Amino acid sequence: MAELMAIAARSQLVSRDMRAPISSIPLLIAAALLLMTAWRSTSRVATVKANVLAIAFLAWGLYQLFPGFHYAGDLNDLAILLFSADVIVMVTSRHQAADPL
């Protein structure tokens, strides 16, 4: 999917007017994560993990919408760092749950 969007962006199949709504999708995901976390009664750890993921989507969405912003590269780096941390936590927590020791 991401590859098709990149090809479309390069080949102008998606007009410049359509890129902003597509680029704002991560912001919508961040808002949904925050609202869902606030609505559901979850543990403190689950709330922190959801908030970290929401911040990652927020940073990514801002980078997508404002690539010319002075700190856009930093926002992108933050998103990558937080997404990576989320994957590491997910993999290690599943591994620990499956490990009988």
One Martini backbone bead per residue (centre of mass of N, CA, C, O) as a GRO file, in nm:
protein
  101
    1MET     BB    1   0.060   0.061  -0.024
    2ALA     BB    2   0.298   0.257   0.017
    3GLU     BB    3   0.417   0.207  -0.264
    4LEU     BB    4   0.175   0.315  -0.425
    5MET     BB    5   0.181   0.600  -0.304
    6ALA     BB    6   0.468   0.670  -0.401
    7ILE     BB    7   0.415   0.634  -0.700
    8ALA     BB    8   0.181   0.836  -0.719
    9ALA     BB    9   0.341   1.083  -0.623
   10ARG     BB   10   0.557   1.077  -0.852
   11SER     BB   11   0.330   1.053  -1.100
   12GLN     BB   12   0.069   1.230  -1.031
   13LEU     BB   13  -0.193   1.058  -0.960
   14VAL     BB   14  -0.179   1.239  -0.712
   15SER     BB   15  -0.278   1.515  -0.619
   16ARG     BB   16  -0.194   1.777  -0.423
   17ASP     BB   17  -0.484   1.793  -0.291
   18MET     BB   18  -0.474   1.477  -0.191
   19ARG     BB   19  -0.226   1.462   0.009
   20ALA     BB   20  -0.334   1.583   0.272
   21PRO     BB   21  -0.546   1.368   0.347
   22ILE     BB   22  -0.347   1.133   0.341
   23SER     BB   23  -0.138   1.263   0.548
   24SER     BB   24  -0.365   1.275   0.790
   25ILE     BB   25  -0.406   0.983   0.890
   26PRO     BB   26  -0.211   0.971   1.138
   27LEU     BB   27  -0.377   1.178   1.301
   28LEU     BB   28  -0.632   1.004   1.323
   29ILE     BB   29  -0.499   0.770   1.471
   30ALA     BB   30  -0.407   0.928   1.717
   31ALA     BB   31  -0.688   1.018   1.807
   32ALA     BB   32  -0.809   0.736   1.835
   33LEU     BB   33  -0.614   0.630   2.049
   34LEU     BB   34  -0.675   0.843   2.266
   35LEU     BB   35  -0.981   0.792   2.284
   36MET     BB   36  -0.973   0.488   2.342
   37THR     BB   37  -0.806   0.508   2.602
   38ALA     BB   38  -1.004   0.694   2.756
   39TRP     BB   39  -1.256   0.504   2.732
   40ARG     BB   40  -1.091   0.283   2.829
   41SER     BB   41  -1.017   0.056   3.085
   42THR     BB   42  -0.682   0.056   3.156
   43SER     BB   43  -0.385   0.011   3.210
   44ARG     BB   44  -0.107   0.191   3.257
   45VAL     BB   45   0.066   0.049   3.045
   46ALA     BB   46  -0.138   0.065   2.809
   47THR     BB   47  -0.156   0.373   2.810
   48VAL     BB   48   0.140   0.432   2.749
   49LYS     BB   49   0.157   0.273   2.483
   50ALA     BB   50  -0.068   0.431   2.336
   51ASN     BB   51   0.067   0.712   2.363
   52VAL     BB   52   0.324   0.648   2.210
   53LEU     BB   53   0.180   0.575   1.946
   54ALA     BB   54   0.035   0.845   1.911
   55ILE     BB   55   0.293   1.018   1.894
   56ALA     BB   56   0.403   0.881   1.645
   57PHE     BB   57   0.164   0.955   1.458
   58LEU     BB   58   0.184   1.258   1.501
   59ALA     BB   59   0.471   1.300   1.394
   60TRP     BB   60   0.418   1.178   1.115
   61GLY     BB   61   0.184   1.365   1.030
   62LEU     BB   62   0.340   1.632   1.050
   63TYR     BB   63   0.554   1.556   0.847
   64GLN     BB   64   0.357   1.515   0.608
   65LEU     BB   65   0.227   1.811   0.615
   66PHE     BB   66   0.534   1.951   0.708
   67PRO     BB   67   0.822   1.915   0.537
   68GLY     BB   68   0.936   2.230   0.567
   69PHE     BB   69   0.985   2.213   0.845
   70HIS     BB   70   1.248   2.255   1.051
   71TYR     BB   71   1.154   1.979   1.236
   72ALA     BB   72   1.079   1.736   1.046
   73GLY     BB   73   1.311   1.537   1.087
   74ASP     BB   74   1.263   1.502   1.392
   75LEU     BB   75   0.979   1.387   1.369
   76ASN     BB   76   1.059   1.140   1.205
   77ASP     BB   77   1.261   1.025   1.411
   78LEU     BB   78   1.055   0.996   1.640
   79ALA     BB   79   0.866   0.801   1.498
   80ILE     BB   80   1.070   0.575   1.453
   81LEU     BB   81   1.147   0.534   1.749
   82LEU     BB   82   0.856   0.469   1.857
   83PHE     BB   83   0.792   0.234   1.670
   84SER     BB   84   1.031   0.063   1.757
   85ALA     BB   85   0.960   0.048   2.058
   86ASP     BB   86   0.686  -0.088   2.019
   87VAL     BB   87   0.792  -0.346   1.889
   88ILE     BB   88   0.980  -0.434   2.115
   89VAL     BB   89   0.764  -0.456   2.335
   90MET     BB   90   0.582  -0.658   2.189
   91VAL     BB   91   0.788  -0.888   2.151
   92THR     BB   92   0.882  -0.918   2.449
   93SER     BB   93   0.600  -0.968   2.577
   94ARG     BB   94   0.533  -1.222   2.409
   95HIS     BB   95   0.782  -1.383   2.489
   96GLN     BB   96   0.729  -1.381   2.798
   97ALA     BB   97   0.446  -1.518   2.783
   98ALA     BB   98   0.564  -1.787   2.641
   99ASP     BB   99   0.760  -1.810   2.874
  100PRO     BB  100   0.781  -2.028   3.149
  101LEU     BB  101   1.025  -1.866   3.300
   0.00000   0.00000   0.00000
